[in-house]
Amino acid sequence: MRIAVLAVAPALGVALALAPTPAHAAPAPPAHPLGNFSINQYLGLVLHPDRVEATAVVDSAEIPTLQERSLVDADSDGSPSDAERRAYAARTCQEVAAAISVRLRGDSLQWTVTSPTFAYAPGVGGLSTSRLSCGLTAPADLGRAGRLEVSATFLADRVGWREITARGDGVRLLESSAPDRSVSGELRAYPEDLLASALDVRNATLRVEPGTAGTPPPSAAAGSRATTPTGADPVTRWMATVDRQFQRLAGGPQITPVVGLLAVLLSLLLGAGHAALPGHGKTVLAAYLAGQRGRPRDAVAVGATVTFAHTAGVLAIGLLLASGTALAGETLLRWLGLLSGVVVVAVGGGMLASVLSARHRSAHSHSHDHDHAHDHGHDHARGPGHYHHEPGRGGRLGLAGIGLAGGLVPSPSALVVLLGAIGLGRTWFGVLLVITYGVGMAATLTAAGLLLVAAQRRLARTPHDRGPLAWLARKAGPVTTRLPDVTRTTTAALVVVVGFGLAARAAVGL
């Protein structure tokens, strides 16, 4: 399906080249490595003979910044003042300090907050990001050798980049599991080759003694974990670039007819390309249509359901995220991913039940000789290339389930654009972009389904033709013409396995 993504590249490339830059638009901020839901944290320790100083930074992406805005804007006038930002910084830095544990020779250090600051910065889609910085200090006796154990647990359940550094000033670090420099410039410039994976360091262990020697190279320590830097593949990185351009257009200060039309076009093409990437139930769709001998209208029905489910999901989740601060967006998406997997398992279970029911009816029919003879002759009269499709209620529910699973987990990009449009007073424009994004996703899934149905029908006719397809069809035999119970059972089992895989992947992050 990546061929489909590359097929729309020329059109998107022209669209991006023609996209005007909004007047007075701020430069695009560095991408957060884990997306618009992430809350990223940095802790930098400086060890002195008589104290430990720390800089704690919390860099929040667009969605959590929007959710937290009501807590900053205490008077709810829509514009957080300098005094409100200072009060929020002082209050939140106390929470950050309470979540940072440093134990020296078994005793916990007591932090004092020295310089709390909080500021907004331009984000994507017309939204803002935020940066909380907390200066901390704690008395400590580092004039003699000792061991420090560091743990940072602020907002431990939220997804984001986590980084710890440590260096000595008048103190020698004999061992350190943390580097002495930040690879992200204290969350100001995330490395390009780490956009697909982020550091996740929550603990560090240090062994110190008096002196002025340099900090040793970081060594592995129990409790410290960092994901191996791995760059995204070219198609994924290209899609991320298109994503940012789409959000920039939708969140620009002015929407002219040309910019609006271009944003709608990008939304449609981006949705199509997004569905062409791995995931989105294409494997399940293929297995279901194969196992149920799908028709073209079945593929169209799945596409329509995907559009409805994705659009409704984005609108509902956008409303929830905009109205409360307690709901973690990435957690909600994982629950939806789990629900999507459960739906797929239910569809596969229904397919298995259908196979077992058909076997039972066949056994019952064969127990009556007269009926068996009649049915046998009737079946052969239909010919080897004929099949009978009985969608029934179970078939319709299965199609609805496949479509629901494909559109249940909304795209974060669509959420950002919707929330940004609401904040800029362009609610209906945001809804239009969400709808076209869903239509683009549905178009890709529908096209995949139609191609599969066409291939099935072509193979069903090829035994009477010549060429490689005829040879393949003859080798496949009843798999392509009659699809015996064993094949239907296999496809049903595949759907169940894929569903369990989707559910397990979502459950791991909960």
Secondary structure, DSSP 4 states (H G I P E B T S, - for coil): -HHHHHHTHHHHHHHHHHPPPPTTPPPPPPPPTT-TT-EEEEEEEEEETTEEEEEEEEEE-HHHHHHHHHHH-TT-SSS--HHHHHHHHHHHHHHHHHTEEEEETTEEP--EE---EEEEEE-STT-EEEEEEEEEEEE---SS-EEEEEEE-TTTTS---EEEEEEESSEEEEEESS-SS-TTTTTTS--GGGTTS--B--EEEEEEEES-PPPPPP---TT---PPP-PPPHHHHHHHHHHHHHHHHHTSS---HHHHHHHHHHHHHHHHHHHHSS-TTHHHHHHHHHHTT--HHHHHHHHHHHHHHHHHHHHHHHHHHHH-SS--HHHHHHHHHHHHHHHHHHHHHHHHHHHHHHHHHHHHHHTSHHHHHHHHHHHHHH-TT------HHHHHHHHHHHHHHHHSS--HHHHHHHHHHHHTT-HHHHHHHHHHHHHHHHHHHHHHHHHHHHHHHHHHHGGGS-SHHHHHHHHHTHHHHT--HHHHHHHHHHHHHHHHHHHHHHHHT-
